[in-house]
Amino acid sequence: MEEFAGEVFAPLTRADQRVKGGSYLRGLLLDRRRKSMQPMAGRLGGVDHQQVRQYMTSLLAG
């Protein structure tokens, strides 16, 4: 999983963006029903859902 995330987010120049991308990807793949930011961040433990939301907004806008 880490290797795949590394490949997917390799084009991003900032390391923090690559880390957040990996967290988002893990959140999507977790075996739970809700895929909205807050529940995903809670399952990942220690991840701020606002940061994940801001990250995704910046990727989609950019």
N, C-alpha and C positions, 0 to 999 in steps of 0.2 A: 504494500500500500504506500509506504513512504517513497519507494522508488518511483512508483507511478505518479504520485503527487509532485515529486521532484521534476519529472519530465514535463508534466502538464504546465507547471508554473515556472519553469526554467526561463522563459522569455521575460519575466518580470525582473526589473533591474534591482529593486529593493528587497533585501532579505526578509524584512518584516512582512512584506506583501506575499512572499512565497510561503511563509509560515502561516499567515492567516488563510491563505488559499488552501493549504493542506488541512487546516482545522475545519474549514467549511466543507471540504470534500469528505472528510471523516464523518462530519455531522450528517451529510446527506446519505451516507452509506450505513449508518447505524440502524439497527433493526427496531425501529419505532414508527409510530404512525405519523406524528406531527413533524413537519419539516420546516416550520417557521423558525426564525432566528432565535427567539428566546428559549424555546424548548431544546433546540439543538445545542445551544451554548451551555445550557444546564447539564445536559448529558455528557458534554465534553469535559466538564469540570474546570473551573478556573478561567473560562473564556467569557469575556464580556460581550454580550449579544449586541450591544451598541457598536462595538468595534467591528464585529463581523458584518453588521448591516452597513456601516459606513464603508467598509472595504468593498462589499459587493456593489454598492452604489457608485463608488469611484471607478470600478472596473467597467461597469455598464455604461457609464457616462464618457469614459475615456478613450 
